[in-house]
């Protein structure tokens, strides 16, 4: 390892000669969170990927094998593979192997972080519950 913190990785090399203040540290965190949110929202901004993610959210922690997902959505395997890769790259979907099957599930902590980011300053701190009569309209 070299002196002065060099060689610790790209993150440390960027700031090696910089003096971080509290304000610049906060700015970096907000930008990183914004970038993560943009990546996740970009991945969801496609009809098949949005339907796929919603299906996996409904499937719960158990997830679903790729074949069942393809049948449920009526998407060819090659397209499904592309969409799953996009969602996984955005950090919204997890993949695990069970025997010969690949099981996909929603990454609930990532979904919670995204929703938290989107609603962080919602309604200027006031309660913003949707009235019961409007809930059906907003979810339809």
Secondary structure, 3 states (H helix, E strand, C coil): CCHHHCCCCHHHHHHCCCCCCHHHHHHHHHHHHHHHHHHHHHHHCCHHHHHHHHHHHHHCCCCEEHHHHHHHHCCCHHHHHHHHHHHHHCCCEEEEEECCEEEEEECHHHHHHHHHHHHCCHHHHCCCCCCHHHHHHHHC
